[in-house]
Amino acid sequence: MWLSLGKRRVITVRAVIPPPYRGHMKNETAALRSRSRRCSKWFRSAKRSSLNRNSLFQLVTIISLVIGLPYCARAQEQSLPSPTTTGVLGKKDASALAEINAHLQAVGAGGWQGLEATGTLTFPDGTSHAASLFLAGSKSQRLDIEMESGSRSLRLGGFAGRFRDERGNQGSLPSATSSAGIVAFPRIWADASTSSNVSLYDQHLYSGTGSNHHRITIEYALEGPAGSRLGKETGATDLYFDPSTHLLAYSVDAVTFNESARQVFSRVTSYEQYQQFNGVKVPTTIKQYLNGQLQWTLLLSQITENATHSADTFSF
């Protein structure tokens, strides 16, 4: 997807779908125009910021490539509180650690190293595309979507995150957003119980989803793939576990797609339909929401545990 500034300097969108959040819709420009009044405040707010014309264009390009349509265009909703950080690492509440250990036992993820999975990614309009998910340790993640005109890819390696469309156009993500990953369970499986660069806080039971979930905040250092710290900054993700099965049901984090714009989005990811592959239970239905609005649904059908990845799997 590309954005162009027209003769009247109005931002328009051509019908190309960015990875991994943007829904594939026919007559994309017409659909956006019909929603323009609903989203006009969002664009006016961005224009009133300190961004000049070029940086405004960059902001909208990044948001469109990475999250797709502005969140006000979505229909299905899922909202949960956003996590907060303390700046303290290495602190683990005993009850929070007990929940993490119960989860690891429930899914059989002791000694987990990574996986490769294939399946189908569906956008809110119902269109589906073949997709592949690659995970390695707590920091490296990749999601590929096969569009009609080529492959779109989002690749994260610690603080370094980049995306590319089928035309070869590339962009980067802020380090904190890249560190948050695409899905949350690799950090639980690889780092939560053992790493000194992780804190665990028990937020007790939360019933705002319609049923009780044990809410745990995992706070982590912002690091590069080699483990080097990015200053003293930390990131945080809230984890919601089913208290009876100890399976992860939701994760929540706050992400931004342009550091200079300072617009923060609440991202909720749901994990459903756990199935066992080589002794490890993996969620095979993953849904992701941005500011409450559904972005995509990923259905995984083939999963290979502890797959070996090449050196360039998580980079371009």
C-alpha angles and dihedrals in degrees: 000000000000131000123214132193107230129211090278091047091247116148111240130179129222121213102269123120121227125208131292113345108032120105119230109237132169116239089017095177093053091048092053093048090055088056096042096105091052091052100035094100090056093055094042090052091053092048092051091055124096090264116117122222094274095048091047088054090049092050094052091044092054093046091047094047096045107031101017121214118022108275092249088071094065127096114194113070139206121166132179133163117282118244124246131213130228099191089234121120131190096035115124123180108223093231092048091050090049090055091049091050091047089052093049090052093046094054097034093233099146108135092009114166108172148303147221120218138178130197144111131306116205126196123213092262090062100253114136134202135185110261139184129206123200123188130179123175118316099309112040121077136154135183122190124190120195108219125184091259099041146301127315119200140191114194125185128186110173109292092354114086129165137170133201133192127214091269092059095254111147139196139173137234129226111266095246092053092048091048090054089064130207095277128019106220098081090067090050093048097043107031117008101090100033112028120099087206091067131078125196123204126187110225091177126224120342121197101179092106092064093262135052119276129176105239116210125177115214113197119192142179118259101242142168121240090269092054099255114149122242096224114288097312121129136193130210139205127189114223122202115202129189100244093215102045097023090222118145109253103172142005125198130194138157115242137179129197100200120032095203092054092055093206109146123202125202108229120199121187122189125204120204144157099039114203131181121247119178090339097312123105110224128184106246096188115058123175126186128202130188118204087344097308123116113246104174146339119223118200113192118203107164119042129177115194122217092007118178114245128202120240093257098046093105100036140051 
